[in-house]
């Protein structure tokens, strides 16, 4: 997922950056994404979310 986001950002910036700037942007994106967990939700997380939504609806 991280690689997909980085590729899209870099692709959209191609018109505005030269090769050195693009390389630096990639370096910064890799460093920044390394600090965050951007993996998609696990099935357990989705199940918990569904349960919370159901409880909210029932409380109304």
N, CA, C and O atoms as CSV, one atom per row, in Angstrom:
chain,resi,resn,atom,element,x,y,z
A,1,UNK,N,N,0.823,-1.190,0.000
A,1,UNK,CA,C,0.000,0.000,0.000
A,1,UNK,C,C,0.874,1.264,0.000
A,1,UNK,O,O,0.596,2.230,-0.711
A,2,UNK,N,N,1.932,1.228,0.814
A,2,UNK,CA,C,2.819,2.384,0.877
A,2,UNK,C,C,3.419,2.678,-0.494
A,2,UNK,O,O,3.482,3.827,-0.929
A,3,UNK,N,N,3.855,1.620,-1.160
A,3,UNK,CA,C,4.489,1.781,-2.471
A,3,UNK,C,C,3.504,2.368,-3.482
A,3,UNK,O,O,3.881,3.188,-4.320
A,4,UNK,N,N,2.254,1.949,-3.400
A,4,UNK,CA,C,1.223,2.457,-4.308
A,4,UNK,C,C,1.007,3.960,-4.095
A,4,UNK,O,O,0.899,4.717,-5.060
A,5,UNK,N,N,0.946,4.381,-2.848
A,5,UNK,CA,C,0.755,5.802,-2.534
A,5,UNK,C,C,1.957,6.610,-3.007
A,5,UNK,O,O,1.801,7.658,-3.633
A,6,UNK,N,N,3.161,6.115,-2.703
A,6,UNK,CA,C,4.363,6.832,-3.125
A,6,UNK,C,C,4.417,6.974,-4.643
A,6,UNK,O,O,4.741,8.044,-5.156
A,7,UNK,N,N,4.102,5.906,-5.356
A,7,UNK,CA,C,4.125,5.939,-6.820
A,7,UNK,C,C,3.133,6.949,-7.371
A,7,UNK,O,O,3.441,7.676,-8.315
A,8,UNK,N,N,1.946,6.995,-6.784
A,8,UNK,CA,C,0.935,7.933,-7.260
A,8,UNK,C,C,1.355,9.386,-7.016
A,8,UNK,O,O,1.192,10.242,-7.886
A,9,UNK,N,N,1.896,9.651,-5.825
A,9,UNK,CA,C,2.359,11.009,-5.526
A,9,UNK,C,C,3.469,11.402,-6.498
A,9,UNK,O,O,3.440,12.488,-7.076
A,10,UNK,N,N,4.437,10.521,-6.673
A,10,UNK,CA,C,5.555,10.822,-7.576
A,10,UNK,C,C,5.068,11.028,-9.011
A,10,UNK,O,O,5.538,11.928,-9.708
A,11,UNK,N,N,4.138,10.204,-9.444
A,11,UNK,CA,C,3.595,10.323,-10.799
A,11,UNK,C,C,2.923,11.676,-10.996
A,11,UNK,O,O,3.092,12.314,-12.035
A,12,UNK,N,N,2.166,12.109,-10.000
A,12,UNK,CA,C,1.457,13.386,-10.117
A,12,UNK,C,C,2.396,14.587,-10.034
A,12,UNK,O,O,2.054,15.676,-10.495
A,13,UNK,N,N,3.578,14.394,-9.448
A,13,UNK,CA,C,4.538,15.482,-9.293
A,13,UNK,C,C,5.558,15.549,-10.434
A,13,UNK,O,O,6.373,16.471,-10.473
A,14,UNK,N,N,5.525,14.596,-11.355
A,14,UNK,CA,C,6.520,14.538,-12.434
A,14,UNK,C,C,6.637,15.840,-13.230
A,14,UNK,O,O,7.738,16.233,-13.616
A,15,UNK,N,N,5.536,16.493,-13.470
A,15,UNK,CA,C,5.555,17.729,-14.255
A,15,UNK,C,C,6.250,18.883,-13.532
A,15,UNK,O,O,6.684,19.846,-14.164
A,16,UNK,N,N,6.352,18.781,-12.214
A,16,UNK,CA,C,6.841,19.902,-11.422
A,16,UNK,C,C,8.253,19.709,-10.869
A,16,UNK,O,O,8.882,20.672,-10.431
A,17,UNK,N,N,8.758,18.469,-10.887
A,17,UNK,CA,C,10.047,18.166,-10.275
A,17,UNK,C,C,11.051,17.646,-11.295
A,17,UNK,O,O,10.684,16.956,-12.246
A,18,UNK,N,N,12.324,17.983,-11.089
A,18,UNK,CA,C,13.359,17.376,-11.920
A,18,UNK,C,C,13.751,16.037,-11.277
A,18,UNK,O,O,13.198,15.661,-10.244
A,19,UNK,N,N,14.697,15.321,-11.884
A,19,UNK,CA,C,15.056,13.988,-11.401
A,19,UNK,C,C,15.597,14.004,-9.974
A,19,UNK,O,O,15.259,13.131,-9.175
A,20,UNK,N,N,16.432,14.985,-9.648
A,20,UNK,CA,C,16.997,15.065,-8.302
A,20,UNK,C,C,15.905,15.339,-7.270
A,20,UNK,O,O,15.908,14.758,-6.184
A,21,UNK,N,N,14.975,16.224,-7.613
A,21,UNK,CA,C,13.877,16.533,-6.696
A,21,UNK,C,C,12.959,15.325,-6.516
A,21,UNK,O,O,12.499,15.059,-5.405
A,22,UNK,N,N,12.694,14.601,-7.583
A,22,UNK,CA,C,11.868,13.391,-7.497
A,22,UNK,C,C,12.524,12.346,-6.603
A,22,UNK,O,O,11.854,11.697,-5.799
A,23,UNK,N,N,13.829,12.187,-6.746
A,23,UNK,CA,C,14.559,11.229,-5.910
A,23,UNK,C,C,14.484,11.631,-4.442
A,23,UNK,O,O,14.296,10.782,-3.571
A,24,UNK,N,N,14.630,12.922,-4.171
A,24,UNK,CA,C,14.552,13.409,-2.794
A,24,UNK,C,C,13.146,13.225,-2.230
A,24,UNK,O,O,12.989,12.856,-1.066
A,25,UNK,N,N,12.134,13.477,-3.039
A,25,UNK,CA,C,10.754,13.280,-2.603
A,25,UNK,C,C,10.518,11.816,-2.258
A,25,UNK,O,O,9.901,11.520,-1.235
A,26,UNK,N,N,10.997,10.892,-3.093
A,26,UNK,CA,C,10.846,9.460,-2.821
A,26,UNK,C,C,11.522,9.110,-1.491
A,26,UNK,O,O,10.963,8.368,-0.684
A,27,UNK,N,N,12.718,9.643,-1.270
A,27,UNK,CA,C,13.455,9.386,-0.027
A,27,UNK,C,C,12.653,9.862,1.183
A,27,UNK,O,O,12.552,9.158,2.188
A,28,UNK,N,N,12.094,11.044,1.077
A,28,UNK,CA,C,11.308,11.607,2.180
A,28,UNK,C,C,10.034,10.801,2.412
A,28,UNK,O,O,9.663,10.545,3.558
A,29,UNK,N,N,9.365,10.400,1.338
A,29,UNK,CA,C,8.150,9.593,1.484
A,29,UNK,C,C,8.462,8.253,2.145
A,29,UNK,O,O,7.721,7.811,3.024
A,30,UNK,N,N,9.541,7.607,1.736
A,30,UNK,CA,C,9.927,6.331,2.334
A,30,UNK,C,C,10.213,6.500,3.821
A,30,UNK,O,O,9.779,5.686,4.636
A,31,UNK,N,N,10.937,7.550,4.174
A,31,UNK,CA,C,11.250,7.816,5.582
A,31,UNK,C,C,9.967,8.074,6.381
A,31,UNK,O,O,9.790,7.544,7.478
A,32,UNK,N,N,9.089,8.885,5.823
A,32,UNK,CA,C,7.851,9.239,6.514
A,32,UNK,C,C,6.941,8.033,6.685
A,32,UNK,O,O,6.411,7.805,7.772
A,33,UNK,N,N,6.755,7.256,5.619
A,33,UNK,CA,C,5.878,6.087,5.707
A,33,UNK,C,C,6.443,5.017,6.625
A,33,UNK,O,O,5.685,4.218,7.173
A,34,UNK,N,N,7.749,4.983,6.805
A,34,UNK,CA,C,8.351,4.000,7.704
A,34,UNK,C,C,7.897,4.234,9.145
A,34,UNK,O,O,7.905,3.306,9.954
A,35,UNK,N,N,7.508,5.448,9.465
A,35,UNK,CA,C,7.077,5.783,10.823
A,35,UNK,C,C,5.612,5.435,11.084
A,35,UNK,O,O,5.177,5.423,12.236
A,36,UNK,N,N,4.859,5.157,10.042
A,36,UNK,CA,C,3.430,4.911,10.189
A,36,UNK,C,C,3.049,3.549,9.646
A,36,UNK,O,O,3.652,3.054,8.694
A,37,UNK,N,N,2.056,2.958,10.252
A,37,UNK,CA,C,1.532,1.680,9.787
A,37,UNK,C,C,0.399,1.968,8.823
A,37,UNK,O,O,-0.677,2.406,9.231
A,38,UNK,N,N,0.641,1.721,7.532
A,38,UNK,CA,C,-0.394,2.001,6.535
A,38,UNK,C,C,-0.994,0.720,5.977
A,38,UNK,O,O,-1.627,0.740,4.922
A,39,UNK,N,N,-0.800,-0.403,6.680
A,39,UNK,CA,C,-1.401,-1.644,6.227
A,39,UNK,C,C,-2.911,-1.528,6.309
A,39,UNK,O,O,-3.453,-0.795,7.136
A,40,UNK,N,N,-3.567,-2.256,5.449
A,40,UNK,CA,C,-5.027,-2.218,5.465
A,40,UNK,C,C,-5.556,-2.890,6.718
A,40,UNK,O,O,-4.854,-3.671,7.360
A,41,UNK,N,N,-6.788,-2.584,7.059
A,41,UNK,CA,C,-7.407,-3.144,8.253
A,41,UNK,C,C,-7.451,-4.661,8.173
A,41,UNK,O,O,-7.687,-5.235,7.110
A,42,UNK,N,N,-7.226,-5.286,9.289
A,42,UNK,CA,C,-7.356,-6.730,9.342
A,42,UNK,C,C,-8.838,-7.084,9.440
A,42,UNK,O,O,-9.677,-6.218,9.688
A,43,UNK,N,N,-9.149,-8.358,9.245
A,43,UNK,CA,C,-10.535,-8.801,9.353
A,43,UNK,C,C,-11.071,-8.558,10.756
A,43,UNK,O,O,-12.244,-8.230,10.932
A,44,UNK,N,N,-10.207,-8.721,11.752
A,44,UNK,CA,C,-10.617,-8.513,13.144
A,44,UNK,C,C,-11.010,-7.057,13.375
A,44,UNK,O,O,-12.003,-6.780,14.048
A,45,UNK,N,N,-10.235,-6.126,12.819
A,45,UNK,CA,C,-10.558,-4.700,12.962
A,45,UNK,C,C,-11.899,-4.383,12.317
A,45,UNK,O,O,-12.700,-3.634,12.875
A,46,UNK,N,N,-12.142,-4.953,11.145
A,46,UNK,CA,C,-13.412,-4.717,10.458
A,46,UNK,C,C,-14.573,-5.292,11.260
A,46,UNK,O,O,-15.638,-4.679,11.335
A,47,UNK,N,N,-14.375,-6.466,11.862
A,47,UNK,CA,C,-15.421,-7.084,12.670
A,47,UNK,C,C,-15.741,-6.198,13.874
A,47,UNK,O,O,-16.908,-5.996,14.210
A,48,UNK,N,N,-14.687,-5.665,14.528
A,48,UNK,CA,C,-14.897,-4.784,15.667
A,48,UNK,C,C,-15.640,-3.516,15.250
A,48,UNK,O,O,-16.524,-3.046,15.966
A,49,UNK,N,N,-15.284,-2.974,14.106
A,49,UNK,CA,C,-15.967,-1.778,13.609
A,49,UNK,C,C,-17.438,-2.073,13.347
A,49,UNK,O,O,-18.306,-1.281,13.715
A,50,UNK,N,N,-17.721,-3.201,12.716
A,50,UNK,CA,C,-19.109,-3.579,12.446
A,50,UNK,C,C,-19.904,-3.733,13.732
A,50,UNK,O,O,-21.062,-3.324,13.809
A,51,UNK,N,N,-19.271,-4.331,14.750
A,51,UNK,CA,C,-19.947,-4.502,16.038
A,51,UNK,C,C,-20.246,-3.146,16.678
A,51,UNK,O,O,-21.329,-2.943,17.228
A,52,UNK,N,N,-19.297,-2.228,16.606
A,52,UNK,CA,C,-19.515,-0.894,17.171
A,52,UNK,C,C,-20.636,-0.159,16.438
A,52,UNK,O,O,-21.456,0.513,17.064
A,53,UNK,N,N,-20.668,-0.284,15.152
A,53,UNK,CA,C,-21.723,0.356,14.361
A,53,UNK,C,C,-23.081,-0.221,14.745
A,53,UNK,O,O,-24.052,0.516,14.917
A,54,UNK,N,N,-23.143,-1.538,14.876
A,54,UNK,CA,C,-24.400,-2.198,15.233
A,54,UNK,C,C,-24.871,-1.742,16.613
A,54,UNK,O,O,-26.056,-1.473,16.807
A,55,UNK,N,N,-23.947,-1.655,17.573
A,55,UNK,CA,C,-24.315,-1.192,18.919
A,55,UNK,C,C,-24.804,0.242,18.894
A,55,UNK,O,O,-25.746,0.594,19.605
A,56,UNK,N,N,-24.167,1.076,18.074
A,56,UNK,CA,C,-24.595,2.461,17.954
A,56,UNK,C,C,-26.007,2.538,17.400
A,56,UNK,O,O,-26.840,3.282,17.917
A,57,UNK,N,N,-26.278,1.776,16.357
A,57,UNK,CA,C,-27.606,1.776,15.743
A,57,UNK,C,C,-28.665,1.280,16.732
A,57,UNK,O,O,-29.758,1.840,16.815
A,58,UNK,N,N,-28.331,0.229,17.476
A,58,UNK,CA,C,-29.282,-0.327,18.447
A,58,UNK,C,C,-29.572,0.661,19.575
A,58,UNK,O,O,-30.668,0.655,20.135
A,59,UNK,N,N,-28.609,1.498,19.909
A,59,UNK,CA,C,-28.789,2.445,21.009
A,59,UNK,C,C,-29.728,3.594,20.638
A,59,UNK,O,O,-30.243,4.273,21.526
A,60,UNK,N,N,-29.953,3.819,19.376
A,60,UNK,CA,C,-30.797,4.932,18.941
A,60,UNK,C,C,-32.246,4.620,19.078
A,60,UNK,O,O,-33.091,5.454,18.754
